[in-house]
């Protein structure tokens, strides 16, 4: 992995960790939260944070947390 790709991966992992910490503080756990490894496999990577899938109660908890933070 080149230094540029490694830096992008580290940035994505840091963003994932920051989002995870904020969600956890709001009482929300996204079990599939992670870095999309395929997004940086290209020659010109676009590293993405994958929010993944969640069940209905988790989606509702996330919506409530977002609404609470918006006020």
Rosetta blueprint (number, residue, H / E / L):
1 X L
2 X L
3 X H
4 X H
5 X H
6 X H
7 X H
8 X H
9 X H
10 X H
11 X H
12 X H
13 X H
14 X H
15 X H
16 X H
17 X H
18 X H
19 X H
20 X H
21 X H
22 X H
23 X H
24 X H
25 X H
26 X L
27 X L
28 X L
29 X L
30 X L
31 X L
32 X L
33 X L
34 X E
35 X E
36 X E
37 X H
38 X H
39 X H
40 X H
41 X L
42 X L
43 X L
44 X L
45 X L
46 X L
47 X L
48 X E
49 X E
50 X E
51 X L
52 X L
53 X L
54 X L
55 X L
56 X H
57 X H
58 X H
59 X H
60 X H
61 X H
62 X H
63 X H
64 X H
65 X H
66 X H
67 X H
68 X H
69 X H
70 X H
71 X L
